[in-house]
Amino acid sequence: MISTGRDFEGMPSITTRTAANREELRAELADLLQHDPATLTDTARFIEDLGMDSLDMMTLSAWLDSHGVRVQTDRERRGTVGDVLALAETVAGKRVQLTIRAGNATSSGPDSVPELPPSQPDPLAPVLHSSVFRLDALQPGDTEYLYALAVRPENCFRWRYRGAPPAPERFVEELWAQVLTQYVVRRIDDDQPAGHVVAYSADRHGSHAYLGAVFEPAYAGTGLAAEAITLFVRYLFRTFPFRKLYLEVPGFNWPQLSSGEGRYFQVEGRLRGHVYYAGRYWDQYLCAIYADRTFEESTSDGKERKLS
């Protein structure tokens, strides 16, 4: 039997429809990531082959989320283009089933308990969690973890101490110095700490503050850290009357964030040869995230609505 690629009554076969859908998704993804579609082969790996940074991976996750795919593990983010397209195809092909109950269908009898309507979140309460992380206020017991995170060799030269870890007593004394607010980032699935986000040097007259973050090295390149920082940014803009948030990025950190220029932030300044590390001087970038361009609000249906 010879297949013509058509089902009954001239409809395209399932195989043909799947292939067409994949190419449409590939083109959409290529446009979003600003890549040539020809480079997004099914076997291409996002980080190793396409050179995507943390903000690219966050954009990829947001694209999957818009197609109904919830990516919560690091492994799923380190797959290939084909893996991601298959996820989007699988969700798109599922049928949604709805269960409808009559409004007056209630139980009766002495032991019946009236069914309460589902509680609605307070629309004024800040959103401090995503599908993977939540932001927890610092507790006294968190100090030991934060110190260990800050002085790790992979983090210390990138973080505030520039490779010169302080004594534990000094770290505790300076933990709240010039800090407006800060949170420990924890995983929702196992309650393990994953990072630390800080807003500091707030200028109420100038309506701006500075933003800092440090995470476990395991999250580098996955986009998960960028998602937690985005959650913190939305909280800051929602809670305080800031016009913008600044990030000070030394040149050796720039490759992790450079794809976000013009998309998530603007470079407002560049100090030439400003930071010394690893035997050379590096430029330092002053980047700004603007409230009127990036502030997104969670709606009652759990989706994000851009307010710009």
Disulfide bonds with the S-S distance in Angstrom:
none
